[in-house]
Amino acid sequence: MGNTTDRDASDRALHARRAASFGAHATDYAEHRPDYPLAAIQWALEAVPGVPAPIVLDLGAGTGKLTEGLLAVGATVIAVEPDDGMRVELMRRLPGVRALEGSAEAIPLADGSVDAIVAGQAFHWFDQQRAFPEFARVLRKGGVFAALWNTDDMRVDWVAGLKRVSRSESSAPPPELGSAELPEHPLFEGFESARFPHTQRRTAESLTATIGTHSHTLVASPQQRAEVLQRIVDYLHSRPETAEGEFDLPMVTLVLRATVRPR
């Protein structure tokens, strides 16, 4: 029992460290992380009640990767991000976007003030027990919550191999929502999911830098981080698909969405 309790406490501490690891690397995150396909964003917002420019809360907005796509599909965006470094980078890149300090568990907006809430690469960091009531509070009638993730397309052989060589001691948590069961909450209708093909143009060096912005490499010791990144670049230079010049990284964008239940 004691070992299980210690392991759970250790996992929670690692999860917290990973969640807080991005801000010091916000510039690299903004440069190297991929955007989101517009078709995925449009599907996420498809069920929003018809308004010319829906007001969308980008929750855990980071440096604004998803914010840019939301703007491109005509949404009016409010960004909420708890990390100062990430939020400052978002404001630098997108000075016209209202960006607020806050979290999924304490959203700094009035009741019924947004048409949709989206979370890009962030939902797995939320305390869902506390977050879902906040989602329901700030959404208008018929409002939608959607979560998006860019995931590597593991059906491609060299991508699956890259995943294996990229692992570090911190790789296991947090769980990725891909094949996992859909979330559920009594304040929301049943979740739907969809997947969209996506790519990011990379080189061996820039893809290595991308993985260097992943939380499991950010929290690694300097020595382990250097070893993992060197292993990645060596692997990419060894594969004919990625050895020289630019190539497309095949990805799949997973989207989950649900409508808030009538109050």
HELIX and SHEET records of a PDB file:
HELIX    1   1 GLY A    2  ALA A   19  1                                  18    
HELIX    2   2 GLY A   23  HIS A   25  5                                   3    
HELIX    3   3 ALA A   26  HIS A   32  1                                   7    
HELIX    4   4 LEU A   38  ALA A   44  1                                   7    
HELIX    5   5 LYS A   65  ALA A   72  1                                   8    
HELIX    6   6 ASP A   84  ARG A   93  1                                  10    
HELIX    7   7 PHE A  123  TRP A  125  5                                   3    
HELIX    8   8 GLN A  128  VAL A  138  1                                  11    
HELIX    9   9 ASP A  157  VAL A  165  1                                   9    
HELIX   10  10 ALA A  204  ILE A  211  1                                   8    
HELIX   11  11 SER A  215  LEU A  218  1                                   4    
HELIX   12  12 PRO A  222  SER A  238  1                                  17    
SHEET    1   A 7 ARG A  98  LEU A 100  0                                        
SHEET    2   A 7 THR A  76  VAL A  80  1                                        
SHEET    3   A 7 ILE A  55  LEU A  59  1                                        
SHEET    4   A 7 VAL A 114  GLY A 120  1                                        
SHEET    5   A 7 LEU A 139  ASP A 152  1                                        
SHEET    6   A 7 PHE A 247  THR A 259 -1                                        
SHEET    7   A 7 GLU A 192  ARG A 202 -1                                        
END                                                                             
